[in-house]
């Protein structure tokens, strides 16, 4: 028994050692909504709820009393929103869930509308061929999840003047304007959605505060995959941007935001750079992104100042890996890796007064440095001659401390580096203590049995 337990414990230990430290990138899952067979959905007229008392059987409510623990349930309905909005709820605070419904429309009607509503959930629904798939105005505490929003004339999900909204695990694709549109919103999370082949933008953010856009898949959208204007405190984290026609990300007048750990590959097929900032974007951080083979170029800042660009891997873009133009100044750029970007002479452009190193006098890695400066020497991992940027003016940016070796990027997300490692260590220690305890208990038990046998033999001898 002891031997068998030891083998099992050691096997678990080996499994933890091999899989514990690895933290695969979060990816949005193409969600098929898992709807009940359409034939089993119950046809229902359009629903209009204008007061709490309207949550009743005639409006599709099958159960619940409107409390947090027992919300009203509207489910398993097939609604044709041809003459009115499919489901329209206004002016309620009761908790409710709309789930497993199919809403199909035409002309200028919405699939679902919430106005001045609190405490609603939409899940596992399929909403197609409407004006907006769902429109949320002046609402609080709304969750939209695990649903399909396709072929709508405007946006799949449109949210305006609302707060504490969660939009996750949805497929917002092939809409004729945007996949998801946020205007005048705050404290909102957009995560794990698929935003593919929308005729406009994948995600549009306008005059918003404290928005988190995490782990979404944005692919083959016809305009900017993500557009953000006149906003602040925006987090764009661990998203995949692939083969979007224009910019992967375009920012205008955005402040105090963070763009980190994104995969930005083969975008800007027709226009724009992979990441563009315009019109006085300030105090933003662009870090730990992988920016590869984009059609126009990597990162470009126009009239933007006091931003930080660090730890990015920028390779094989068809224009400059990084450009700073038209009075962009005070930006700090360091510990980025530039490989084979197709600028005029250099891999970067700078006609302003910017800092291409950190306060420890370390700059960036440039793959073409040995070819441009064949007689430069090295000391303490730094080249002796500054790397000069291209510019159309007399002022040219310089990396005065170019790195000899590629800087190893580190993630700023504490979960993979610290928490996972600590958890693995704790489990390992626990298993070791458990193994020692069981073995000692078995030894003591065996010793006690031997003592009992000896005592029994003594009495039998007497």
Protein Blocks (a to p, Z undefined) as FASTA:
>chain_A
ZZmmmmmmmmmmmmmmmmmmpccdddddddehlpacfklpccddddddfbfklmcfknop
agdjhiaklccddehiacddfkbcfbdcehiabdcddehiacddehjbdfbdcehiehia
cehiacehiabfbdcehiehiadehiacehiabbfbdcehiahiacehiacehiakbfbd
cehiahiacehiacehiabbfbdcehiehiadehiacehiabdfbacehiahiacehiac
ehifbdfbdcehiehiacehiacehiaklgocfbdceehiahiacehiacehifkbmcdc
ehiahiacehiacehiabdfbdceehiahiacehiacehiacfklmbdcfbdcdfbdfko
pabddfklmmmmmmbcceehiafbdcddddfbfbdcddfbbcfbdcddddfbfklmmmmm
mmmmmmmmmmmmmmmmmmmmmmmmmmmmmmmmmmmmmmmmZZ
